[in-house]
Amino acid sequence: MPNYDLHHLGAKTPYIDKYDPTLLEAFANPHPSLDIFTRLVSAEFTSLCPITAQPDFATIYINYIANLKMVESKSLKLYLFSFRNEGMFGEDCVGKILNDLVALLQPKYLEVLAKFTKRGSIALEPFVNYAAPDYADLKRQRLGRY
């Protein structure tokens, strides 16, 4: 069995509720020559409004095409949980998630969409994406849909 050097998977889970990008872990992509489009969905994302400290709830959609590394899903769950007590606007949340995952994975393509629960009848759905140079057309096409 390969050594993946993962620390969260299979271990007792401490839940960190302070934003911590070091919780993210990656493993080698077994098929770097393929453009496998991976979707990860977290329906239990929570952060706090930085003004009112009221909780904001969202479903987070992360879609990416891996290059040499892929994100380990339990570490992603713990990372997303770490936003729980952080005061930040939804747009800031998706920006941090994108930047942290790009820094970790150096993917071919990555996008983050958050669908926050309506408040005062207004829905917030921030979207952000990143592409390596060879995937710039995909980035423009996906961004144009939002």
LUMVOMAR-510210 format. One record per residue (C-alpha): residue in one letter; x, y, z; residue number from 0. Coordinates in steps of 0.5 Angstrom, whole numbers. Layout:
BEGIN
residu=A&x=X&y=Y&z=Z&num=NUM
...
# end
This chain:
BEGIN
residu=M&x=0&y=0&z=0&num=0
residu=P&x=3&y=7&z=-2&num=1
residu=N&x=5&y=12&z=4&num=2
residu=Y&x=0&y=18&z=3&num=3
residu=D&x=3&y=22&z=9&num=4
residu=L&x=-4&y=24&z=11&num=5
residu=H&x=-5&y=26&z=18&num=6
residu=H&x=-12&y=27&z=19&num=7
residu=L&x=-15&y=21&z=16&num=8
residu=G&x=-16&y=15&z=21&num=9
residu=A&x=-14&y=19&z=27&num=10
residu=K&x=-18&y=22&z=32&num=11
residu=T&x=-21&y=28&z=30&num=12
residu=P&x=-20&y=35&z=33&num=13
residu=Y&x=-25&y=40&z=31&num=14
residu=I&x=-21&y=47&z=30&num=15
residu=D&x=-26&y=53&z=30&num=16
residu=K&x=-21&y=58&z=28&num=17
residu=Y&x=-19&y=59&z=21&num=18
residu=D&x=-13&y=55&z=19&num=19
residu=P&x=-11&y=53&z=12&num=20
residu=T&x=-5&y=48&z=15&num=21
residu=L&x=-11&y=43&z=16&num=22
residu=L&x=-11&y=42&z=8&num=23
residu=E&x=-7&y=36&z=6&num=24
residu=A&x=-6&y=33&z=-1&num=25
residu=F&x=-4&y=27&z=-4&num=26
residu=A&x=-1&y=25&z=-11&num=27
residu=N&x=-6&y=25&z=-17&num=28
residu=P&x=-5&y=18&z=-19&num=29
residu=H&x=-7&y=20&z=-26&num=30
residu=P&x=-4&y=27&z=-28&num=31
residu=S&x=-5&y=26&z=-35&num=32
residu=L&x=-12&y=26&z=-35&num=33
residu=D&x=-17&y=32&z=-34&num=34
residu=I&x=-21&y=29&z=-29&num=35
residu=F&x=-26&y=34&z=-27&num=36
residu=T&x=-28&y=33&z=-19&num=37
residu=R&x=-33&y=36&z=-15&num=38
residu=L&x=-33&y=37&z=-8&num=39
residu=V&x=-39&y=39&z=-4&num=40
residu=S&x=-40&y=41&z=3&num=41
residu=A&x=-47&y=43&z=5&num=42
residu=E&x=-45&y=45&z=13&num=43
residu=F&x=-41&y=51&z=12&num=44
residu=T&x=-41&y=56&z=17&num=45
residu=S&x=-38&y=63&z=18&num=46
residu=L&x=-40&y=69&z=22&num=47
residu=C&x=-42&y=76&z=19&num=48
residu=P&x=-36&y=80&z=21&num=49
residu=I&x=-41&y=86&z=23&num=50
residu=T&x=-46&y=83&z=27&num=51
residu=A&x=-43&y=76&z=29&num=52
residu=Q&x=-49&y=72&z=27&num=53
residu=P&x=-48&y=66&z=23&num=54
residu=D&x=-48&y=65&z=16&num=55
residu=F&x=-49&y=58&z=13&num=56
residu=A&x=-48&y=56&z=6&num=57
residu=T&x=-47&y=50&z=1&num=58
residu=I&x=-40&y=50&z=-2&num=59
residu=Y&x=-38&y=47&z=-8&num=60
residu=I&x=-31&y=46&z=-10&num=61
residu=N&x=-29&y=44&z=-17&num=62
residu=Y&x=-22&y=42&z=-20&num=63
residu=I&x=-18&y=39&z=-25&num=64
residu=A&x=-12&y=36&z=-21&num=65
residu=N&x=-5&y=37&z=-24&num=66
residu=L&x=0&y=33&z=-19&num=67
residu=K&x=-4&y=33&z=-13&num=68
residu=M&x=-11&y=32&z=-10&num=69
residu=V&x=-14&y=35&z=-4&num=70
residu=E&x=-15&y=30&z=2&num=71
residu=S&x=-23&y=30&z=3&num=72
residu=K&x=-23&y=29&z=11&num=73
residu=S&x=-17&y=35&z=11&num=74
residu=L&x=-22&y=39&z=7&num=75
residu=K&x=-28&y=38&z=12&num=76
residu=L&x=-23&y=40&z=18&num=77
residu=Y&x=-21&y=46&z=14&num=78
residu=L&x=-28&y=48&z=12&num=79
residu=F&x=-30&y=47&z=19&num=80
residu=S&x=-24&y=52&z=22&num=81
residu=F&x=-29&y=58&z=19&num=82
residu=R&x=-34&y=57&z=24&num=83
residu=N&x=-32&y=62&z=29&num=84
residu=E&x=-29&y=67&z=24&num=85
residu=G&x=-32&y=74&z=22&num=86
residu=M&x=-32&y=75&z=15&num=87
residu=F&x=-36&y=76&z=9&num=88
residu=G&x=-38&y=71&z=4&num=89
residu=E&x=-34&y=74&z=-2&num=90
residu=D&x=-28&y=73&z=3&num=91
residu=C&x=-29&y=66&z=5&num=92
residu=V&x=-29&y=64&z=-3&num=93
residu=G&x=-23&y=68&z=-4&num=94
residu=K&x=-19&y=65&z=2&num=95
residu=I&x=-22&y=58&z=0&num=96
residu=L&x=-19&y=59&z=-7&num=97
residu=N&x=-13&y=62&z=-5&num=98
residu=D&x=-11&y=56&z=0&num=99
residu=L&x=-13&y=51&z=-5&num=100
residu=V&x=-9&y=54&z=-11&num=101
residu=A&x=-3&y=54&z=-6&num=102
residu=L&x=-3&y=47&z=-4&num=103
residu=L&x=-5&y=44&z=-10&num=104
residu=Q&x=-3&y=48&z=-16&num=105
residu=P&x=-8&y=45&z=-20&num=106
residu=K&x=-10&y=46&z=-28&num=107
residu=Y&x=-17&y=49&z=-26&num=108
residu=L&x=-20&y=50&z=-19&num=109
residu=E&x=-27&y=54&z=-18&num=110
residu=V&x=-31&y=55&z=-11&num=111
residu=L&x=-38&y=57&z=-11&num=112
residu=A&x=-42&y=59&z=-4&num=113
residu=K&x=-49&y=59&z=-4&num=114
residu=F&x=-51&y=62&z=3&num=115
residu=T&x=-58&y=61&z=6&num=116
residu=K&x=-62&y=67&z=4&num=117
residu=R&x=-62&y=73&z=10&num=118
residu=G&x=-67&y=78&z=9&num=119
residu=S&x=-70&y=75&z=2&num=120
residu=I&x=-63&y=76&z=-1&num=121
residu=A&x=-59&y=70&z=-3&num=122
residu=L&x=-51&y=71&z=-3&num=123
residu=E&x=-48&y=66&z=-8&num=124
residu=P&x=-40&y=69&z=-9&num=125
residu=F&x=-36&y=65&z=-15&num=126
residu=V&x=-29&y=65&z=-16&num=127
residu=N&x=-24&y=61&z=-20&num=128
residu=Y&x=-17&y=60&z=-22&num=129
residu=A&x=-14&y=57&z=-28&num=130
residu=A&x=-7&y=55&z=-30&num=131
residu=P&x=-5&y=58&z=-37&num=132
residu=D&x=-7&y=52&z=-41&num=133
residu=Y&x=-14&y=53&z=-38&num=134
residu=A&x=-15&y=60&z=-39&num=135
residu=D&x=-21&y=59&z=-44&num=136
residu=L&x=-24&y=54&z=-39&num=137
residu=K&x=-24&y=60&z=-34&num=138
residu=R&x=-27&y=65&z=-38&num=139
residu=Q&x=-32&y=60&z=-40&num=140
residu=R&x=-34&y=58&z=-33&num=141
residu=L&x=-34&y=65&z=-30&num=142
residu=G&x=-38&y=68&z=-36&num=143
residu=R&x=-44&y=63&z=-34&num=144
residu=Y&x=-44&y=67&z=-27&num=145
# end
